[in-house]
Structure formats: structure tokens, C-alpha cells
Amino acid sequence: MNIALTACAALLLAAATALHAQDYPKGSVTLVIPLAPGDASDTSARAIAEELSRELKVAIVPVNRPGAGGALGTELVVKSKPDGYTIILANNASLVFRSILDPKTASYNPLTDLTPLGLAMRSPSILAVRGDAPYKSFAEMVEHSKKNPGSVRIGTAGAGSVGDFCVLTINSLTGAGLTTVPFTGASPAVTALLGGHVEGVVLALGTMTGHLRSGTLRGIVISSRYPDFPDIPTLPELGYSEQLFGVWVGFFAPANVPAEVTRALVPALERAIRSPAIGAKLRPLGMLMEYSPPGKLLAEIREEHRRISEIAAKSGLIK
């Protein structure tokens, strides 16, 4: 009798749990993209949104909210109702870098004000020079810069960007004395390099894939190995103790979303991100799909937050 009652209770609990899980989502979900349309991350977000829509059987509506280096879109989600109907696909530049360097604009705390749902993709950062540059390798560029102080200017996508911290890392490790030139985005930085206004750029791979394939630009160091460009080494492979910062992109919801939301979203996102069709579509854009669960993503944010805070303090970027 007790066994029968126990079994019956277990069935009722399972049925109640399943019914409760079906409460979300009841309607469309807004996916905030804190970037302008056309960016590689924007294209990637829209592709994943289509797959996620099929998984959840509701519309996933991408909405671009660019501005302040991604802070405007992130603030929108942080302050939105924590019901799971507004989520964001954000990168480390807007979540970690911006919140440390510009807390007045990005007043959120990435460790407490958002609920991680999963890492979606990565794009390595590449230090690239023109194909006709006099230095053919990273070591030659460092040597040239040391012998000619101020002669090697490196363009980045903006002040406080991932590229800026890559340059700080290189200077700290090598004493190269590279000069950072922040632009208003990746495309203007590439244009400046092609026009000879700077000697190199450090940017996410996606902006430079075509130029690297054609030989117009030459990559001399990368934050992590990329299968399409196997000859570009990483700093550790060149004997240095630290790695360049790459770009990672993940899904987040506001803090304090109900458990039923994460129960539905997390596995659906994992299936969408792991879809072979998505990976094949986005690889030519310089993006590699890479899923990590919420806990692992949060741990990566903590470590990167610590490292960026330390570099920013040593460099006098923050007090």
C-alpha cells in the first residue's frame, strides 16, 4: 500500500512539474542585441534566434539597441521585468570591460545584475598588419617598435575595447611600447590600416576574414587558435605567460528570473547553439559556436572581471 501511494505521489509531482514548466513561455520573447544591425554578432544572434524559436515554439524577436559600447541595450535588460520575456545576447566588452571602465554609463554589475543562460560563441582577437608591412612576425614588430618608439600605432574598435586591453597586455609582456589609436568601431580601424594611417589593428576576427584570406592583411598573433588560419600563433605559443583577450558572447536574462524560465531557456539555448547548421553558417563570419553552461560562464566572467580590473588599475584607467 505504501509503495502504491508513493508511486502515485511521484506521478502527481511529475505531472505538476511538467504542467508548471509549460507556463513559460506563453508568448514571444524579445532578444535584445546591443549592437547595430549587420555586425557579425548581430547576424549570429538572429540565426540563433530562429533556432531558439523552433525549440521553444514561440517567436523570438530580435531588437537592436546599440549605443555606449553595448551599455544601453544591457541597461535595458537589467532594468526589465524579470519574467524571461526580455533576454540579451551580450559580449564581454559591454558586460565586463565597459562596466569597469565607465561605471557611470554602464552602472550594472555583470556578476549580480544578470542571470547567465549560457555561452554561445567566441571570436578570437587578432593583431594584424598590412601584407606589405616591413615586419613579418610578432617578434619583428616588437623589435621594430622598441627601436623606433612611437612608430607602431595599433587601431582598436574604441576606447576601453577588447583590443585596447590586448595592446596593454602586449606592452606589459614585451615592452614594445605600442601606441593605441581607438576608432569608433572595427570597420573604421581596418580602413585606417589599409590607408596607412596606423601600422596595425587588434580586432575580432570577423571584420578581417576577407582581408586575411586575400593577403591584404597578415595576422601575426591571435588570442586563440582558429581553424581557418592555422598559421597565426598565440602569445603562449611564442613563449609569453599570458593570452590576448578574445571576444565571447553569451545569453543573459535579468537577475531573479523564476526557476521555470531557466528550466526552459537553458536547455533550449544549448540545443540551438549546438546546432550544426548554425555553426556552419557562422564560421565564415569569424565566429565559433561554443556552448558553456551558466555556472561555467559566470566563473569566466568573474576571472575576466578580476583580470581587467587589475590591468585597468595598473594602467591608471581606473582609480
HELIX and SHEET records of a PDB file:
HELIX    1   1 ASN A    2  ALA A   21  1                                  20    
HELIX    2   2 ALA A   40  LEU A   56  1                                  17    
HELIX    3   3 ALA A   68  GLY A   70  5                                   3    
HELIX    4   4 ALA A   71  VAL A   78  1                                   8    
HELIX    5   5 ASN A   92  ASN A   92  1                                   1    
HELIX    6   6 ALA A   93  PHE A   97  3                                   5    
HELIX    7   7 ARG A   98  LEU A  101  1                                   4    
HELIX    8   8 PHE A  138  LYS A  147  1                                  10    
HELIX    9   9 VAL A  162  THR A  174  1                                  13    
HELIX   10  10 ALA A  186  LEU A  194  1                                   9    
HELIX   11  11 LEU A  205  MET A  208  5                                   4    
HELIX   12  12 THR A  209  SER A  214  1                                   6    
HELIX   13  13 PRO A  236  LEU A  238  5                                   3    
HELIX   14  14 ALA A  259  ILE A  273  1                                  15    
HELIX   15  15 PRO A  276  LEU A  282  1                                   7    
HELIX   16  16 ARG A  283  LEU A  285  5                                   3    
HELIX   17  17 PRO A  294  LYS A  314  1                                  21    
SHEET    1   A 6 ILE A  60  ASN A  64  0                                        
SHEET    2   A 6 VAL A  29  ILE A  33  1                                        
SHEET    3   A 6 THR A  86  ASN A  91  1                                        
SHEET    4   A 6 VAL A 247  PRO A 254 -1                                        
SHEET    5   A 6 LEU A 114  SER A 123 -1                                        
SHEET    6   A 6 LEU A 288  SER A 292 -1                                        
SHEET    1   B 5 THR A 179  PRO A 182  0                                        
SHEET    2   B 5 ARG A 153  THR A 156  1                                        
SHEET    3   B 5 GLY A 200  ALA A 204  1                                        
SHEET    4   B 5 SER A 125  ARG A 130 -1                                        
SHEET    5   B 5 LEU A 217  ILE A 222 -1                                        
END                                                                             
